[in-house]
Amino acid sequence: MVYWEIFLAFFIPGIIGYGGGPATIPLIEYEVVHRYNWMGVEEFGEVLALGNALPGPIATKMAGYIGYMEGGIVGASIGVFATVAPSLILMIVLLGLLYKFKDSPKVKRLSMIVRPTIAVLLGVMTYRFFATSYIDNGWMQTGILLVASFLLLEKWKVHPAYVIIGSLLYGALFLAPS
Amino acid sequence: MTQRDLFLAFFRVGMLGYGGGPASIPLIHKEVVEKYAWMNSEEFSDTLAIGNTLPGPIATKMAGYIGYRVAGISGMINAIIATIVPTIVLMILLLVSLASFREYPWVQGMTNGVLPVVGVMLAVLTWQFFSKSKEGLGLGYSLLLVGLTILFISGLGLHPAFVIAGLLLFVFLKKEKPSQEHEKGGVM
């Protein structure tokens, strides 16, 4: 029955966790630590900390790792499936509907009218990253990295991969908390 | 070799997206719109809008949907695997091999270093979306919608999903013959 439990433990947070990864973490913690007792709070914290240090979405990393610990490769697949599939299926259906009526003036207006809202959402995310950086690194280091990465990415058109790897190295060398 | 391109594109997104879902949005935009031209930026914007109204992680929703659009079900599975499996494997290996990985300060330093870079990428994308919006709706109307969105999301603490859903309803329920505008928040 462990497979069914893994499915439920990640399906429920995936469905009610609004706001992407971070919003689902407390819900996953509740299922994994309190309902199924797969690990203690400390261990969950460890896993979460490492997960946050690695790239990619956090919810699927947690689902993959915890699923693997409880039920091997199959468990990992089920955890990931439960996290990703429900909302993805909805999305494909909704966008399919939207594009069915692609040429209607309403749908055209729709695309236009949500654009400023998307810009705001991206703006809010932008602000969050800078604010976190200011808290962790101070304004000086944040400024240096901001200007350097802007010049590299936008002026000299360096591929983001190199800029990101460069900033990881820079951070490891100069921004480690003492 | 679409499947190979899909895999590589989302493998890069998955491996470079430090800071979770939001960090991968500009990377996905770069791969999907600028590099491979699988969608134009309007479709990308629609995808992001719908993706944001649904629960669950945004990066895998984008990957899955775009993979599906480009190469059907197998493309969808391919893109999702490329986005998440490499980092899950990494996580399992690290947790199994070194129990106290996060004791090392340089790990935290890495995460700190990448924050402003992601900020810059998101800022550029924000600007692109706003410029596009200006082209389509004009400056005044764009600013009005931006202002209203900020009011609803930050001022009233409404979830963005409701704002987007509200706008969608507004457009669908409005009579044809646009050009008399009234604000409308979404409450469902």
Interface residues (C-beta under 8 A of the other chain):
Chain A: G14 I15 I16 G17 Y18 G19 G20 G21 P22 T24 E46 V47 A49 L50 G51 N52 A53 L54 P55 G56 P57 I58 A59 T60 K61 G64 Y65 Y68 A76 V80 T83 V84 P86 S87 L88 L90 M91 I92 L94 L95 L98 P105 K106 R109 L110 S111 M112 I113 V114 R115 P116 T117 I118 A119 V120 L121 L122 G123 V124 M125 T126 R128 F129 F130 T132 S133 D136 N137 T142 L145 L146 S149 F150 L153 E154 P160 A161 V163 I164 S167 L168 L169 Y170 G171 A172 L173 F174 L175 A176 P177 S178
Chain B: R12 G14 M15 L16 G17 Y18 G19 G20 G21 P22 A23 S24 I25 P26 L27 K30 E42 S45 D46 T47 L48 A49 I50 G51 N52 L54 P55 G56 P57 I58 A59 T60 K61 G64 Y65 Y68 M76 I80 T83 I84 V85 P86 T87 I88 L90 M91 I92 L94 L95 A99 F101 R102 P105 W106 V107 Q108 G109 M110 T111 N112 G113 V114 L115 P116 V117 V118 G119 V120 M121 L122 A123 V124 L125 T126 F129 F130 K132 S133 G136 L137 S142 L143 L145 V146 T149 I150 I153 S154 H159 P160 A161 V163 I164 L167 L168 F170 V171 F172 E176 P178
